[in-house]
Amino acid sequence: MSVVIRGAKREDCAAIHGLIKELTEFEKYPEGVKTTYEELASHGFGSRAFFYCKVAETTESNRGETEKKIIGYGLYYFTYLTLEGPTVYLRDLYVASAYRGKGTGTALFRAVAKAAIEEKCAVMTWRVFDWNKPAIELYQKLGGSDITKEEQLRTFCMKGDTLQKVASESAF
Ligand SMILES: CC(C)(COP(=O)(O)OP(=O)(O)OC[C@H]1O[C@@H](n2cnc3c(N)ncnc32)[C@H](O)[C@@H]1OP(=O)(O)O)[C@@H](O)C(=O)NCCC(=O)NCCS
């Protein structure tokens, strides 16, 4: 089995969507994935790209047939820090459970870091659940710093009706 890391294409979105579902289950999000794979394709490969993605693809030979399969992905987007300039936010990093521990997660992480450097980003940021010790270990091994305590920043969010209400109300 060989593994190649490459940029995702629109036609990969069904496979990526399947892996997003697996990550959502792994991270125990109660509501699950709300977008369809068609929406994912349009968000990533439509007139405006809301995200970019690297995929890990295996090639396996089975009785003379060559089969390709997407086994992992790193989904990211470009953001901007007023103090630092362009940055990359790594939204998801995931490798299907049967393929873990063989360097694929590290290779995906490095591919996203390379994309960050190519776009002259000074910083790459991501979040990880406090309970996800194996992933934290990987990030520490790669040289990532846990800035949770030093920055003392709270993450706020606004959804659905609240977002609609705030957007539609007049401030003056
Ligand atoms: C974290 C994850 C992407 C790493 O992918 P991977 O292909 O196993 O990573 P690598 O083989 O490059 O590196 C393995 C390292 O990751 C860590 N690791 C995390 N989960 C692991 C697992 N289930 N099996 C083996 N190693 C794991 C170990 O520190 C390991 O280091 P080692 O090889 O020196 O022992 C993958 O385990 C995964 O998808 N986990 C579930 C989802 C997740 O936690 N995503 C990150 C959310 S922030």
Ligand as a Chemical Component Dictionary entry (heavy atoms), coordinates in Angstrom:
data_LIG
# 
_chem_comp.id                   LIG 
_chem_comp.type                 NON-POLYMER 
_chem_comp.pdbx_formal_charge   0 
_chem_comp.three_letter_code    LIG 
# 
loop_
_chem_comp_atom.comp_id 
_chem_comp_atom.atom_id 
_chem_comp_atom.alt_atom_id 
_chem_comp_atom.type_symbol 
_chem_comp_atom.charge 
_chem_comp_atom.model_Cartn_x 
_chem_comp_atom.model_Cartn_y 
_chem_comp_atom.model_Cartn_z 
_chem_comp_atom.pdbx_ordinal 
LIG C1  C1  C 0 -4.455 12.422 15.262 1  
LIG C2  C2  C 0 -4.351 11.677 13.948 2  
LIG C3  C3  C 0 -4.766 12.607 12.801 3  
LIG C4  C4  C 0 -2.910 11.240 13.730 4  
LIG O1  O1  O 0 -2.856 10.521 12.530 5  
LIG P1  P1  P 0 -1.829 9.314  12.363 6  
LIG O2  O2  O 0 -1.787 8.945  10.931 7  
LIG O3  O3  O 0 -2.144 8.259  13.349 8  
LIG O4  O4  O 0 -0.499 10.081 12.790 9  
LIG P2  P2  P 0 1.028  9.654  12.578 10 
LIG O5  O5  O 0 1.121  8.197  12.259 11 
LIG O6  O6  O 0 1.656  10.612 11.655 12 
LIG O7  O7  O 0 1.614  9.960  13.974 13 
LIG C5  C5  C 0 1.292  9.112  14.977 14 
LIG C6  C6  C 0 1.407  9.909  16.221 15 
LIG O8  O8  O 0 0.139  10.480 16.494 16 
LIG C7  C7  C 0 -0.245 10.142 17.773 17 
LIG N1  N1  N 0 -1.480 9.391  17.616 18 
LIG C8  C8  C 0 -2.678 9.948  17.825 19 
LIG N2  N2  N 0 -3.646 9.053  17.697 20 
LIG C9  C9  C 0 -3.074 7.891  17.316 21 
LIG C10 C10 C 0 -3.573 6.583  17.014 22 
LIG N3  N3  N 0 -4.877 6.288  17.114 23 
LIG N4  N4  N 0 -2.703 5.622  16.644 24 
LIG C11 C11 C 0 -1.391 5.902  16.585 25 
LIG N5  N5  N 0 -0.862 7.123  16.875 26 
LIG C12 C12 C 0 -1.700 8.113  17.240 27 
LIG C13 C13 C 0 0.918  9.452  18.461 28 
LIG O9  O9  O 0 1.607  10.457 19.179 29 
LIG C14 C14 C 0 1.778  8.984  17.332 30 
LIG O10 O10 O 0 3.159  9.139  17.557 31 
LIG P3  P3  P 0 4.178  7.905  17.334 32 
LIG O11 O11 O 0 3.965  7.420  15.928 33 
LIG O12 O12 O 0 5.516  8.500  17.565 34 
LIG O13 O13 O 0 3.747  6.891  18.358 35 
LIG C15 C15 C 0 -5.234 10.387 13.944 36 
LIG O14 O14 O 0 -4.857 9.581  15.007 37 
LIG C16 C16 C 0 -6.703 10.666 14.032 38 
LIG O15 O15 O 0 -7.366 10.931 13.037 39 
LIG N6  N6  N 0 -7.252 10.605 15.242 40 
LIG C17 C17 C 0 -8.669 10.808 15.446 41 
LIG C18 C18 C 0 -9.081 12.227 15.120 42 
LIG C19 C19 C 0 -8.233 13.254 15.808 43 
LIG O16 O16 O 0 -7.887 13.134 16.970 44 
LIG N7  N7  N 0 -7.947 14.311 15.065 45 
LIG C20 C20 C 0 -7.267 15.462 15.587 46 
LIG C21 C21 C 0 -8.304 16.397 16.103 47 
LIG S1  S1  S 0 -7.598 17.925 16.615 48 
# 
loop_
_chem_comp_bond.comp_id 
_chem_comp_bond.atom_id_1 
_chem_comp_bond.atom_id_2 
_chem_comp_bond.value_order 
_chem_comp_bond.pdbx_ordinal 
LIG C1  C2  SING 1  
LIG C2  C3  SING 2  
LIG C2  C4  SING 3  
LIG C2  C15 SING 4  
LIG C4  O1  SING 5  
LIG O1  P1  SING 6  
LIG P1  O2  DOUB 7  
LIG P1  O3  SING 8  
LIG P1  O4  SING 9  
LIG O4  P2  SING 10 
LIG P2  O5  DOUB 11 
LIG P2  O6  SING 12 
LIG P2  O7  SING 13 
LIG O7  C5  SING 14 
LIG C5  C6  SING 15 
LIG C6  O8  SING 16 
LIG C6  C14 SING 17 
LIG O8  C7  SING 18 
LIG C7  N1  SING 19 
LIG C7  C13 SING 20 
LIG N1  C8  SING 21 
LIG N1  C12 SING 22 
LIG C8  N2  DOUB 23 
LIG N2  C9  SING 24 
LIG C9  C10 SING 25 
LIG C9  C12 DOUB 26 
LIG C10 N3  SING 27 
LIG C10 N4  DOUB 28 
LIG N4  C11 SING 29 
LIG C11 N5  DOUB 30 
LIG N5  C12 SING 31 
LIG C13 O9  SING 32 
LIG C13 C14 SING 33 
LIG C14 O10 SING 34 
LIG O10 P3  SING 35 
LIG P3  O11 DOUB 36 
LIG P3  O12 SING 37 
LIG P3  O13 SING 38 
LIG C15 O14 SING 39 
LIG C15 C16 SING 40 
LIG C16 O15 DOUB 41 
LIG C16 N6  SING 42 
LIG N6  C17 SING 43 
LIG C17 C18 SING 44 
LIG C18 C19 SING 45 
LIG C19 O16 DOUB 46 
LIG C19 N7  SING 47 
LIG N7  C20 SING 48 
LIG C20 C21 SING 49 
LIG C21 S1  SING 50 
# 
